[in-house]
């Protein structure tokens, strides 16, 4: 297996080396050549995206290659962009279907990112086309207003246990009471070529995510969210002992299970894949009466909503959700401030539930 993997990586390296100079020389001014540059240049921002983010970018570029790939960038203006936006939002929806505004906006976002890199590479037409994109106004998305109550989260946890997904139940509790993102709880599966180290391997993939080693002897969970790893590096600190739902789930786990990845798909003996976790959520949500339009990721926002309803201060919320912009405090001072912020919020939420 190792020899095969080395042979594959060697072939990829040689192929990249042969095509690197060709990419720079074959820019023809079309959108296809811009996408080639954006996808293949090793210094492109596309290469810096997480695998989970890179996949939708690739999907939308494939779509745009078919729709607009042969068009010249210099021959495109805002009227074209507005027309494309309407087409992308309404194609394949059928009679009476709602426009897919999110799809069209994502396509524009990918187009903007590719054009920005084209500017960095001083490719003709990109500066002007970037100005065209900025001059256009596209229909926006309505903010999500879905809020899951603590009672519904409790029902979803019970439903997860009923279908033998105790790991998912722990994640729901952590997302809600710890206000952690889904991927910061369950982690992600990435190719072996990903440079980050991992001891969890399965079928040619490796897993990156939080483990029980991130929880200290005092039940303090510390991790750097994926969204801030390459920016502010703001660390999230959660006192699990202050989270009754989380503690209930931990108490239900045998001591032998409190090692390795924090959230496990125990039926398979590995951390959750995106598909398995999504399937478990749909079943648990249906059994607990949560509307089908509700996303698992709504649990984080629902947790912060409960915190605000409990009277939590916005500065405390920023600390525990990794939104802080503070850059002048030391790591130790910030760590303690974040921990105390979580404890204040947890206490307020427990009192709020008691009043209800």
TORKOL-4160 file (C-alpha; in steps of 0.2 Angstrom, whole numbers, padded with zeros to 4 digits, m for minus):
356
<pt num="1" X="0000" Y="0000" Z="0000"/>
<pt num="2" X="0014" Y="0012" Z="0004"/>
<pt num="3" X="0023" Y="0008" Z="m0012"/>
<pt num="4" X="0007" Y="0011" Z="m0022"/>
<pt num="5" X="0004" Y="0028" Z="m0013"/>
<pt num="6" X="0022" Y="0034" Z="m0016"/>
<pt num="7" X="0021" Y="0029" Z="m0034"/>
<pt num="8" X="0005" Y="0039" Z="m0036"/>
<pt num="9" X="0012" Y="0054" Z="m0027"/>
<pt num="10" X="0028" Y="0054" Z="m0038"/>
<pt num="11" X="0017" Y="0053" Z="m0053"/>
<pt num="12" X="0007" Y="0068" Z="m0047"/>
<pt num="13" X="0022" Y="0078" Z="m0044"/>
<pt num="14" X="0030" Y="0075" Z="m0061"/>
<pt num="15" X="0013" Y="0079" Z="m0069"/>
<pt num="16" X="0012" Y="0095" Z="m0059"/>
<pt num="17" X="0030" Y="0100" Z="m0064"/>
<pt num="18" X="0026" Y="0097" Z="m0082"/>
<pt num="19" X="0010" Y="0107" Z="m0082"/>
<pt num="20" X="0015" Y="0122" Z="m0071"/>
<pt num="21" X="0024" Y="0132" Z="m0084"/>
<pt num="22" X="0011" Y="0127" Z="m0097"/>
<pt num="23" X="m0003" Y="0134" Z="m0086"/>
<pt num="24" X="0005" Y="0151" Z="m0086"/>
<pt num="25" X="0008" Y="0151" Z="m0105"/>
<pt num="26" X="m0009" Y="0145" Z="m0110"/>
<pt num="27" X="m0020" Y="0158" Z="m0103"/>
<pt num="28" X="m0031" Y="0163" Z="m0117"/>
<pt num="29" X="m0043" Y="0176" Z="m0109"/>
<pt num="30" X="m0057" Y="0163" Z="m0108"/>
<pt num="31" X="m0066" Y="0158" Z="m0092"/>
<pt num="32" X="m0059" Y="0141" Z="m0094"/>
<pt num="33" X="m0042" Y="0146" Z="m0094"/>
<pt num="34" X="m0045" Y="0157" Z="m0079"/>
<pt num="35" X="m0052" Y="0142" Z="m0070"/>
<pt num="36" X="m0037" Y="0131" Z="m0075"/>
<pt num="37" X="m0026" Y="0144" Z="m0068"/>
<pt num="38" X="m0036" Y="0145" Z="m0052"/>
<pt num="39" X="m0037" Y="0126" Z="m0049"/>
<pt num="40" X="m0019" Y="0121" Z="m0053"/>
<pt num="41" X="m0008" Y="0135" Z="m0048"/>
<pt num="42" X="0000" Y="0130" Z="m0032"/>
<pt num="43" X="0000" Y="0147" Z="m0025"/>
<pt num="44" X="m0019" Y="0149" Z="m0028"/>
<pt num="45" X="m0031" Y="0153" Z="m0014"/>
<pt num="46" X="m0040" Y="0137" Z="m0020"/>
<pt num="47" X="m0026" Y="0126" Z="m0014"/>
<pt num="48" X="m0027" Y="0134" Z="0003"/>
<pt num="49" X="m0045" Y="0129" Z="0005"/>
<pt num="50" X="m0050" Y="0115" Z="0017"/>
<pt num="51" X="m0055" Y="0099" Z="0007"/>
<pt num="52" X="m0074" Y="0101" Z="0013"/>
<pt num="53" X="m0074" Y="0119" Z="0006"/>
<pt num="54" X="m0064" Y="0115" Z="m0010"/>
<pt num="55" X="m0076" Y="0102" Z="m0016"/>
<pt num="56" X="m0091" Y="0114" Z="m0019"/>
<pt num="57" X="m0079" Y="0126" Z="m0028"/>
<pt num="58" X="m0074" Y="0112" Z="m0040"/>
<pt num="59" X="m0092" Y="0107" Z="m0042"/>
<pt num="60" X="m0097" Y="0125" Z="m0047"/>
<pt num="61" X="m0082" Y="0128" Z="m0058"/>
<pt num="62" X="m0087" Y="0112" Z="m0068"/>
<pt num="63" X="m0104" Y="0119" Z="m0070"/>
<pt num="64" X="m0097" Y="0136" Z="m0076"/>
<pt num="65" X="m0085" Y="0128" Z="m0088"/>
<pt num="66" X="m0100" Y="0121" Z="m0097"/>
<pt num="67" X="m0111" Y="0137" Z="m0096"/>
<pt num="68" X="m0098" Y="0150" Z="m0099"/>
<pt num="69" X="m0081" Y="0142" Z="m0101"/>
<pt num="70" X="m0078" Y="0147" Z="m0119"/>
<pt num="71" X="m0083" Y="0165" Z="m0116"/>
<pt num="72" X="m0069" Y="0179" Z="m0116"/>
<pt num="73" X="m0068" Y="0188" Z="m0100"/>
<pt num="74" X="m0065" Y="0205" Z="m0109"/>
<pt num="75" X="m0082" Y="0202" Z="m0119"/>
<pt num="76" X="m0092" Y="0200" Z="m0103"/>
<pt num="77" X="m0101" Y="0214" Z="m0094"/>
<pt num="78" X="m0113" Y="0216" Z="m0080"/>
<pt num="79" X="m0128" Y="0212" Z="m0090"/>
<pt num="80" X="m0121" Y="0195" Z="m0094"/>
<pt num="81" X="m0118" Y="0192" Z="m0075"/>
<pt num="82" X="m0136" Y="0197" Z="m0071"/>
<pt num="83" X="m0143" Y="0186" Z="m0084"/>
<pt num="84" X="m0132" Y="0171" Z="m0078"/>
<pt num="85" X="m0137" Y="0174" Z="m0060"/>
<pt num="86" X="m0155" Y="0172" Z="m0065"/>
<pt num="87" X="m0151" Y="0157" Z="m0076"/>
<pt num="88" X="m0141" Y="0148" Z="m0062"/>
<pt num="89" X="m0155" Y="0151" Z="m0049"/>
<pt num="90" X="m0169" Y="0145" Z="m0060"/>
<pt num="91" X="m0163" Y="0131" Z="m0070"/>
<pt num="92" X="m0170" Y="0113" Z="m0066"/>
<pt num="93" X="m0182" Y="0119" Z="m0053"/>
<pt num="94" X="m0198" Y="0115" Z="m0062"/>
<pt num="95" X="m0214" Y="0124" Z="m0062"/>
<pt num="96" X="m0218" Y="0133" Z="m0046"/>
<pt num="97" X="m0201" Y="0129" Z="m0039"/>
<pt num="98" X="m0192" Y="0142" Z="m0028"/>
<pt num="99" X="m0177" Y="0150" Z="m0036"/>
<pt num="100" X="m0160" Y="0143" Z="m0029"/>
<pt num="101" X="m0152" Y="0159" Z="m0024"/>
<pt num="102" X="m0139" Y="0151" Z="m0014"/>
<pt num="103" X="m0133" Y="0141" Z="m0029"/>
<pt num="104" X="m0132" Y="0157" Z="m0040"/>
<pt num="105" X="m0123" Y="0167" Z="m0026"/>
<pt num="106" X="m0111" Y="0153" Z="m0023"/>
<pt num="107" X="m0107" Y="0152" Z="m0042"/>
<pt num="108" X="m0103" Y="0171" Z="m0041"/>
<pt num="109" X="m0092" Y="0169" Z="m0026"/>
<pt num="110" X="m0082" Y="0156" Z="m0035"/>
<pt num="111" X="m0081" Y="0167" Z="m0050"/>
<pt num="112" X="m0075" Y="0181" Z="m0039"/>
<pt num="113" X="m0062" Y="0171" Z="m0031"/>
<pt num="114" X="m0055" Y="0165" Z="m0048"/>
<pt num="115" X="m0055" Y="0183" Z="m0054"/>
<pt num="116" X="m0046" Y="0189" Z="m0039"/>
<pt num="117" X="m0032" Y="0176" Z="m0042"/>
<pt num="118" X="m0031" Y="0181" Z="m0060"/>
<pt num="119" X="m0028" Y="0199" Z="m0054"/>
<pt num="120" X="m0014" Y="0193" Z="m0043"/>
<pt num="121" X="m0006" Y="0184" Z="m0058"/>
<pt num="122" X="m0009" Y="0200" Z="m0069"/>
<pt num="123" X="m0020" Y="0191" Z="m0082"/>
<pt num="124" X="m0028" Y="0203" Z="m0095"/>
<pt num="125" X="m0046" Y="0207" Z="m0092"/>
<pt num="126" X="m0047" Y="0202" Z="m0074"/>
<pt num="127" X="m0045" Y="0219" Z="m0066"/>
<pt num="128" X="m0059" Y="0226" Z="m0076"/>
<pt num="129" X="m0070" Y="0210" Z="m0074"/>
<pt num="130" X="m0068" Y="0211" Z="m0055"/>
<pt num="131" X="m0075" Y="0229" Z="m0056"/>
<pt num="132" X="m0090" Y="0223" Z="m0066"/>
<pt num="133" X="m0093" Y="0210" Z="m0052"/>
<pt num="134" X="m0092" Y="0223" Z="m0039"/>
<pt num="135" X="m0104" Y="0235" Z="m0048"/>
<pt num="136" X="m0118" Y="0221" Z="m0049"/>
<pt num="137" X="m0131" Y="0219" Z="m0036"/>
<pt num="138" X="m0137" Y="0201" Z="m0034"/>
<pt num="139" X="m0152" Y="0195" Z="m0024"/>
<pt num="140" X="m0148" Y="0190" Z="m0006"/>
<pt num="141" X="m0152" Y="0175" Z="0005"/>
<pt num="142" X="m0165" Y="0177" Z="0018"/>
<pt num="143" X="m0157" Y="0174" Z="0035"/>
<pt num="144" X="m0161" Y="0157" Z="0043"/>
<pt num="145" X="m0173" Y="0159" Z="0058"/>
<pt num="146" X="m0174" Y="0141" Z="0063"/>
<pt num="147" X="m0171" Y="0139" Z="0082"/>
<pt num="148" X="m0171" Y="0122" Z="0091"/>
<pt num="149" X="m0176" Y="0122" Z="0109"/>
<pt num="150" X="m0167" Y="0114" Z="0123"/>
<pt num="151" X="m0181" Y="0102" Z="0125"/>
<pt num="152" X="m0180" Y="0097" Z="0106"/>
<pt num="153" X="m0161" Y="0094" Z="0108"/>
<pt num="154" X="m0165" Y="0082" Z="0123"/>
<pt num="155" X="m0177" Y="0073" Z="0112"/>
<pt num="156" X="m0165" Y="0072" Z="0098"/>
<pt num="157" X="m0152" Y="0065" Z="0109"/>
<pt num="158" X="m0164" Y="0052" Z="0116"/>
<pt num="159" X="m0168" Y="0047" Z="0098"/>
<pt num="160" X="m0150" Y="0046" Z="0093"/>
<pt num="161" X="m0148" Y="0033" Z="0107"/>
<pt num="162" X="m0163" Y="0024" Z="0101"/>
<pt num="163" X="m0155" Y="0021" Z="0084"/>
<pt num="164" X="m0138" Y="0017" Z="0092"/>
<pt num="165" X="m0129" Y="0033" Z="0088"/>
<pt num="166" X="m0123" Y="0038" Z="0106"/>
<pt num="167" X="m0108" Y="0047" Z="0098"/>
<pt num="168" X="m0120" Y="0058" Z="0088"/>
<pt num="169" X="m0130" Y="0062" Z="0104"/>
<pt num="170" X="m0114" Y="0068" Z="0112"/>
<pt num="171" X="m0111" Y="0079" Z="0097"/>
<pt num="172" X="m0128" Y="0087" Z="0098"/>
<pt num="173" X="m0125" Y="0091" Z="0116"/>
<pt num="174" X="m0108" Y="0099" Z="0112"/>
<pt num="175" X="m0115" Y="0109" Z="0097"/>
<pt num="176" X="m0129" Y="0116" Z="0108"/>
<pt num="177" X="m0122" Y="0119" Z="0125"/>
<pt num="178" X="m0104" Y="0122" Z="0119"/>
<pt num="179" X="m0110" Y="0132" Z="0103"/>
<pt num="180" X="m0097" Y="0123" Z="0093"/>
<pt num="181" X="m0098" Y="0120" Z="0074"/>
<pt num="182" X="m0102" Y="0103" Z="0067"/>
<pt num="183" X="m0085" Y="0100" Z="0060"/>
<pt num="184" X="m0076" Y="0106" Z="0075"/>
<pt num="185" X="m0085" Y="0092" Z="0084"/>
<pt num="186" X="m0085" Y="0077" Z="0072"/>
<pt num="187" X="m0069" Y="0082" Z="0063"/>
<pt num="188" X="m0067" Y="0077" Z="0044"/>
<pt num="189" X="m0060" Y="0064" Z="0033"/>
<pt num="190" X="m0046" Y="0070" Z="0022"/>
<pt num="191" X="m0034" Y="0062" Z="0009"/>
<pt num="192" X="m0018" Y="0054" Z="0015"/>
<pt num="193" X="m0009" Y="0068" Z="0005"/>
<pt num="194" X="m0016" Y="0081" Z="0018"/>
<pt num="195" X="0000" Y="0087" Z="0027"/>
<pt num="196" X="m0009" Y="0087" Z="0044"/>
<pt num="197" X="m0004" Y="0072" Z="0055"/>
<pt num="198" X="m0016" Y="0059" Z="0061"/>
<pt num="199" X="m0016" Y="0042" Z="0069"/>
<pt num="200" X="m0034" Y="0038" Z="0062"/>
<pt num="201" X="m0033" Y="0030" Z="0045"/>
<pt num="202" X="m0047" Y="0021" Z="0035"/>
<pt num="203" X="m0048" Y="0015" Z="0017"/>
<pt num="204" X="m0035" Y="0027" Z="0011"/>
<pt num="205" X="m0041" Y="0042" Z="0021"/>
<pt num="206" X="m0036" Y="0050" Z="0037"/>
<pt num="207" X="m0046" Y="0059" Z="0050"/>
<pt num="208" X="m0043" Y="0076" Z="0058"/>
<pt num="209" X="m0053" Y="0082" Z="0073"/>
<pt num="210" X="m0054" Y="0084" Z="0092"/>
<pt num="211" X="m0049" Y="0069" Z="0103"/>
<pt num="212" X="m0051" Y="0066" Z="0121"/>
<pt num="213" X="m0033" Y="0072" Z="0123"/>
<pt num="214" X="m0041" Y="0090" Z="0120"/>
<pt num="215" X="m0051" Y="0087" Z="0137"/>
<pt num="216" X="m0040" Y="0090" Z="0152"/>
<pt num="217" X="m0042" Y="0082" Z="0170"/>
<pt num="218" X="m0054" Y="0096" Z="0175"/>
<pt num="219" X="m0065" Y="0092" Z="0160"/>
<pt num="220" X="m0060" Y="0108" Z="0151"/>
<pt num="221" X="m0061" Y="0106" Z="0132"/>
<pt num="222" X="m0049" Y="0117" Z="0122"/>
<pt num="223" X="m0047" Y="0117" Z="0103"/>
<pt num="224" X="m0044" Y="0129" Z="0089"/>
<pt num="225" X="m0059" Y="0130" Z="0077"/>
<pt num="226" X="m0056" Y="0126" Z="0059"/>
<pt num="227" X="m0062" Y="0143" Z="0054"/>
<pt num="228" X="m0049" Y="0152" Z="0064"/>
<pt num="229" X="m0034" Y="0140" Z="0061"/>
<pt num="230" X="m0027" Y="0150" Z="0047"/>
<pt num="231" X="m0033" Y="0167" Z="0053"/>
<pt num="232" X="m0034" Y="0173" Z="0071"/>
<pt num="233" X="m0030" Y="0156" Z="0078"/>
<pt num="234" X="m0043" Y="0160" Z="0092"/>
<pt num="235" X="m0045" Y="0145" Z="0104"/>
<pt num="236" X="m0062" Y="0140" Z="0110"/>
<pt num="237" X="m0062" Y="0134" Z="0129"/>
<pt num="238" X="m0077" Y="0125" Z="0135"/>
<pt num="239" X="m0080" Y="0119" Z="0153"/>
<pt num="240" X="m0089" Y="0103" Z="0150"/>
<pt num="241" X="m0093" Y="0101" Z="0168"/>
<pt num="242" X="m0104" Y="0117" Z="0166"/>
<pt num="243" X="m0114" Y="0108" Z="0152"/>
<pt num="244" X="m0128" Y="0096" Z="0159"/>
<pt num="245" X="m0132" Y="0089" Z="0143"/>
<pt num="246" X="m0114" Y="0085" Z="0139"/>
<pt num="247" X="m0111" Y="0078" Z="0156"/>
<pt num="248" X="m0126" Y="0066" Z="0154"/>
<pt num="249" X="m0119" Y="0060" Z="0138"/>
<pt num="250" X="m0101" Y="0057" Z="0145"/>
<pt num="251" X="m0108" Y="0048" Z="0160"/>
<pt num="252" X="m0117" Y="0036" Z="0148"/>
<pt num="253" X="m0101" Y="0032" Z="0139"/>
<pt num="254" X="m0090" Y="0018" Z="0147"/>
<pt num="255" X="m0073" Y="0023" Z="0153"/>
<pt num="256" X="m0065" Y="0013" Z="0139"/>
<pt num="257" X="m0074" Y="0024" Z="0126"/>
<pt num="258" X="m0066" Y="0040" Z="0132"/>
<pt num="259" X="m0051" Y="0039" Z="0122"/>
<pt num="260" X="m0046" Y="0043" Z="0104"/>
<pt num="261" X="m0058" Y="0054" Z="0093"/>
<pt num="262" X="m0070" Y="0063" Z="0104"/>
<pt num="263" X="m0085" Y="0059" Z="0093"/>
<pt num="264" X="m0086" Y="0041" Z="0087"/>
<pt num="265" X="m0097" Y="0031" Z="0076"/>
<pt num="266" X="m0097" Y="0017" Z="0087"/>
<pt num="267" X="m0106" Y="0005" Z="0076"/>
<pt num="268" X="m0092" Y="0006" Z="0063"/>
<pt num="269" X="m0078" Y="0009" Z="0076"/>
<pt num="270" X="m0072" Y="0025" Z="0067"/>
<pt num="271" X="m0076" Y="0044" Z="0068"/>
<pt num="272" X="m0092" Y="0049" Z="0058"/>
<pt num="273" X="m0092" Y="0052" Z="0039"/>
<pt num="274" X="m0102" Y="0066" Z="0033"/>
<pt num="275" X="m0115" Y="0054" Z="0026"/>
<pt num="276" X="m0117" Y="0044" Z="0041"/>
<pt num="277" X="m0118" Y="0059" Z="0053"/>
<pt num="278" X="m0131" Y="0067" Z="0041"/>
<pt num="279" X="m0141" Y="0051" Z="0040"/>
<pt num="280" X="m0141" Y="0049" Z="0059"/>
<pt num="281" X="m0147" Y="0067" Z="0061"/>
<pt num="282" X="m0162" Y="0065" Z="0049"/>
<pt num="283" X="m0168" Y="0050" Z="0058"/>
<pt num="284" X="m0166" Y="0058" Z="0076"/>
<pt num="285" X="m0174" Y="0075" Z="0070"/>
<pt num="286" X="m0189" Y="0066" Z="0063"/>
<pt num="287" X="m0191" Y="0055" Z="0078"/>
<pt num="288" X="m0191" Y="0071" Z="0090"/>
<pt num="289" X="m0202" Y="0081" Z="0079"/>
<pt num="290" X="m0189" Y="0093" Z="0073"/>
<pt num="291" X="m0195" Y="0100" Z="0055"/>
<pt num="292" X="m0186" Y="0092" Z="0040"/>
<pt num="293" X="m0180" Y="0110" Z="0035"/>
<pt num="294" X="m0169" Y="0111" Z="0051"/>
<pt num="295" X="m0151" Y="0108" Z="0048"/>
<pt num="296" X="m0140" Y="0100" Z="0061"/>
<pt num="297" X="m0129" Y="0115" Z="0060"/>
<pt num="298" X="m0143" Y="0125" Z="0067"/>
<pt num="299" X="m0140" Y="0118" Z="0084"/>
<pt num="300" X="m0125" Y="0130" Z="0086"/>
<pt num="301" X="m0135" Y="0145" Z="0082"/>
<pt num="302" X="m0149" Y="0139" Z="0093"/>
<pt num="303" X="m0137" Y="0137" Z="0108"/>
<pt num="304" X="m0131" Y="0155" Z="0105"/>
<pt num="305" X="m0150" Y="0161" Z="0104"/>
<pt num="306" X="m0153" Y="0152" Z="0121"/>
<pt num="307" X="m0138" Y="0161" Z="0128"/>
<pt num="308" X="m0144" Y="0178" Z="0122"/>
<pt num="309" X="m0162" Y="0174" Z="0129"/>
<pt num="310" X="m0153" Y="0170" Z="0146"/>
<pt num="311" X="m0145" Y="0187" Z="0146"/>
<pt num="312" X="m0128" Y="0182" Z="0141"/>
<pt num="313" X="m0116" Y="0197" Z="0136"/>
<pt num="314" X="m0112" Y="0198" Z="0118"/>
<pt num="315" X="m0093" Y="0199" Z="0122"/>
<pt num="316" X="m0094" Y="0182" Z="0132"/>
<pt num="317" X="m0103" Y="0175" Z="0116"/>
<pt num="318" X="m0089" Y="0181" Z="0105"/>
<pt num="319" X="m0076" Y="0173" Z="0116"/>
<pt num="320" X="m0083" Y="0156" Z="0117"/>
<pt num="321" X="m0088" Y="0156" Z="0098"/>
<pt num="322" X="m0071" Y="0160" Z="0092"/>
<pt num="323" X="m0077" Y="0177" Z="0085"/>
<pt num="324" X="m0065" Y="0188" Z="0095"/>
<pt num="325" X="m0054" Y="0200" Z="0086"/>
<pt num="326" X="m0043" Y="0204" Z="0101"/>
<pt num="327" X="m0025" Y="0203" Z="0097"/>
<pt num="328" X="m0016" Y="0212" Z="0111"/>
<pt num="329" X="m0020" Y="0200" Z="0125"/>
<pt num="330" X="m0008" Y="0185" Z="0130"/>
<pt num="331" X="m0014" Y="0167" Z="0127"/>
<pt num="332" X="m0015" Y="0164" Z="0145"/>
<pt num="333" X="m0026" Y="0179" Z="0149"/>
<pt num="334" X="m0037" Y="0175" Z="0134"/>
<pt num="335" X="m0038" Y="0157" Z="0139"/>
<pt num="336" X="m0044" Y="0161" Z="0156"/>
<pt num="337" X="m0056" Y="0175" Z="0150"/>
<pt num="338" X="m0064" Y="0163" Z="0137"/>
<pt num="339" X="m0066" Y="0149" Z="0151"/>
<pt num="340" X="m0075" Y="0161" Z="0163"/>
<pt num="341" X="m0086" Y="0168" Z="0149"/>
<pt num="342" X="m0092" Y="0150" Z="0145"/>
<pt num="343" X="m0095" Y="0147" Z="0164"/>
<pt num="344" X="m0105" Y="0163" Z="0165"/>
<pt num="345" X="m0116" Y="0159" Z="0150"/>
<pt num="346" X="m0118" Y="0140" Z="0155"/>
<pt num="347" X="m0125" Y="0146" Z="0172"/>
<pt num="348" X="m0137" Y="0159" Z="0164"/>
<pt num="349" X="m0143" Y="0145" Z="0152"/>
<pt num="350" X="m0146" Y="0133" Z="0166"/>
<pt num="351" X="m0156" Y="0146" Z="0176"/>
<pt num="352" X="m0166" Y="0151" Z="0161"/>
<pt num="353" X="m0171" Y="0133" Z="0158"/>
<pt num="354" X="m0176" Y="0131" Z="0176"/>
<pt num="355" X="m0187" Y="0147" Z="0174"/>
<pt num="356" X="m0195" Y="0140" Z="0158"/>
